[in-house]
Amino acid sequence: MRIAGAPISWGVCEVPGWGHQMAPDRVLAEMRDTGLVATEFGPDGFLPADPAEREALLASYGLAPVGGFVPVVLHEPAYDPLPEVERALRGFGDARMLVLAAATGQDGYDERPVLAAENWTTLLANLDRIAVYAAEGGRRTVLHPHVGTIVERLDEVDRVLAGSEVPLCLDTGHLLIGGTDPLELARAAAERIAHVHLKDVDASAADRVRAGETTYTEAVRDGLYRPLGAGDVDTAGIVAALDRAGYDGWYVLEQDTILGAEPAAGGGPVDDVRRSVAFLNGLKSVADV
């Protein structure tokens, strides 16, 4: 099992006003110290834009580059997302995974529109078009179902699977919050899963987000995400299902968090990451799960 990290587990996020943003040096050092061997890039500006500088910085902490999360508007017929994707890929260097999210065009993940049929046609066509472009540069594209984006709920995930060739990023938390059982998806569509974000979730809090009783941002601030094994996602079952299907990609620990201030030395989000790494290491052989 290849385990990577993501800066969002340390509260580093592209959403304006999300919370206190920790510095790269501390985040990368804590990734290294928890035993992670690779990371996704985080939002623009967190790591150097130049790919050689970016990779050198990561290498100085013993971390390999996995790829990056790129939220892009895909559903507007008058908007071409390819130049935006091209700009993002220029900073990827040797990283191979383009993690697309179907952005709404608004800041944050608390509201989203309902699409007309023509918008869905545009979105699906753009997914395949971007995947072909990225593949020409030796990179793989996955679509990340994500709360507060166009592809959030089960029917929308099914629409992507049926209407495009793009594989998925199986984000266990966002899927559950959107109403998709990630274990069922891992079993039913393992051949379409090319990347994994591992989160654990308080299912009762997820229910409140889905029902509109609280916003996603409020729920994250109130502890929506839990260390692996401490919530309601069957992480062990998901890993076992993917292992049986021959999945050999990254498992990225990604537990969205919001910080009010700089954590005390040695504490803060890294505590949850340590617990999650220990949980995964404790699975021993997934064949026995």
N, C-alpha and C positions, 0 to 999 in steps of 0.2 A: 504494500500500500504506500503510495506516494502522497505525503501530507504537506500542504503548503498553507501559507497564511494570507491575510488580506488586511490592509490598513483600517478598514471599517470596523474591525474588531477592537481597534484602539480609538474609535470615534472619529476617524479621519474620513470625511464625506464630502461629496461634491455639492450638497444642498446648502444654499446660503443660510446662515444662521443656525446650522445644525447643532453647534455646541463648540466647546473648546477643542482646538485642533493641536494635537501633540506633534512634536518635531520629528522629522524622519530618523535622526540618529537614535533617539530613544526607542522609537517603534521598531526599527530594524534590529537594534541590539536585543530587545526583548523577544523578538521573533527567534533570533539565533539561540538565545539562552533557553527557550522552551523546547528546542530540538527541531524546529521547523527548518526545512532545507530550501524553500523557495517561497516566492510571494507573487501575488498580483500587484499591479502598479499603484492602485489608488487613484484619486482624482488628479486632473491636470494641476500641475504646480507642486504636487507633493514630492515627486522625484524630479531630477533634472530632465529637461526636454530632450537633450541630445542623447541618442541611444548609447553611444560609447561611454559617456559620463554616467549614465544611469546604470549600465551593467557593471561598470567599475565600482560604483558605490555599493551595489548589491553584493558584488563579489567580496568586497572588504568585510562584509558581515557573514560571509559564507552562504549567501542566498542566491539561488538561480532565478531568472525571470520566467514567470509562467505566461503572462499576457495581461490584458486589461479589460475592465468593464467600460463599455462605451455606450452611453444612452444617446440614441439618435431618433429624430422624428422620421418615421418610415411610412406614414399613412397619408401624407398630403400630396395630391397629384401635382401640385405646382412647385413642390420642393424636391430637389435632388440631394439625397443624403450622401452620395458617393464622395464628393469632395471632403466632407467632414470626416468620413471614415478614412480616406486617404491621409488626411493630416494626422489622425490618431495613429495610424500604422507606421508613419515615419519614425515615431519614437519607440517602436516595439523592438528594434534590433533583432536578436535571436529568439525572442519570445514568439510562441506559435499559436496562442489561443486568443481569438477575438471574441469577447463576450458581449454580444449586443443586447440592449434593452430597447423595446419599442416605446420611446419617450413620448409623452403627451405634448411637449412644447412648453409646459409650465414648470416652474421651480417646485421641487419637492414631490412627495408621493402621497399627498392627502386627498387629491381630487383627480378625476379623469373623465374624459368625454365618452359618449357612446358613439361608435362609428357607423356611418352609412356603408352600404354594400360596396360602393366604388372605392371607399377608403381602405376596406379590407383587401380588395383586389390590388391596390397600390402597395399596401404593406407586404403582402405575400410575394409580389413580384420583386420588390426591393430586397427582401431577404435572400432570395435566390441569386439576384444580381450581385449583391455584396459578397455572398459566399463564393461565387465564381471569381470575382475580382481578388479576394483575399487568397484563394487557393493558388492563383497565378503567382503569388509571392511566397508560396510555401506555408501559408497560415490556414488554420481551420476556424470557421465561424460557428458559433452556437447562439441560439436565441434564449435569453434568460427571462422566463416568466417572473414578473416582479410586481409586488403591490404598488398601485398607483401608476402603472403603465398601461398601455393598450392591451397587452397580453398578461392578464392576472388570473382570471377564473378558469375553471375546468373547460367550459365550452370554447374559450379562446385558445387554450392550449391544444385542444382537439382540432381546432380550425387550422392552427399552424401545422400540426402533424399531417393533416389531410391535404392541405393546400400548398405545401412547400416541401423542399428536400432538405431544409436546414435542420441539423440536429439540435438537441436541447442542452442547456445547462440545467441539471437537476438541482435546483435550490430547494432543499428540504423544508426550509422555513417559509419562504414566500409562497411555495406551492400550497402548503397546509393552510396558510392564512387566506389564500385565494380560493380555498375549497377543494383542492386536489389532494388526494391521499398520495404522498410521495412514494410510499412503498408499493401501492398498486401500480403507479406509473412506472416505477423501476422494473416491476415484473412484466407489465404489459408492453412496454415500449423500450426495452433495454437496448435494442439495436439503434435507437435514435438518440441515445444519451452519450455525449462525448465529453462532458465536463461536469463536475459535481461541486456544489457549494453546500457544506454541511453546517446546519444550524439545528438547535433544539428550541422548542417553542412551548410556552404555556398555552394550551389549547383553549382555555376559557378566555384568555386575553385575545387570542386570535378570533374567537367567536364574536367578541365585542367589536373588533375592527371590521369584520365582515358584515356585521349588522348595522354599521354606521353609528354605534354608540360612543365610539372614541376614534380619534384619528390614528393613523399609523405612527406619526411622530410622537404623539402622547403615549401610545402603547409602548414604543421602544424606550422612551424615557422612564416608564413605569415598570420596566422589567419583562417585556414581552419575550425576549430571548433568554435562554438558560444555557449553562454549560452542557455539552453533550452528555446524555444519560440522565439529566436532571429535569427534563421536560417530557413532552408527550409524543415526540417523533421517535419512531422505531428505527433508530440509526443502525443498530446492529443488523436488523432484518434487511435494511436497504443495502448495506455494504455486502451482505451475504448474497442478495439477489443479483447485484451487479457483478460480484465475483464469479458467480455461477455462469453469468452471461459472457464472461471474458473481458469485462471492463478493465482497462489498464491505464486509465488517465489519472489526472490529479484529483485528490480530495482536498478542497480548499476550506479551511476553517474560517467561517464568516459569520460572526455574531454581531449584528449591528448594535451599536451602543451610542449613547449621547453623554458627553462629559460636561460637567459644569465648571471644572477647573482642572489644573494639572494634578494628576494623582501623586500621592506620596511615593518616594523612591521605593521600588520593589513591590509596589501594590498597584491596585487599579485593575484595568481590563486584563492585564497579563495573568491575574489569578484565574479568571475563567478560561483563558486559553490553556493554561497549564492543566486544568481539570479536564478539558476536552481532549488534549493530547494524551493524557493518561488513560482516559476512557478508550480511545482508539487503540492505543498500545495494549490495553487489557483485553481486547478482543481476541488476542493470540491469532489463531487461524480462523479466517472468516468461514472456512468450510465447516467449522464446528458450531457456527452460530445457528 
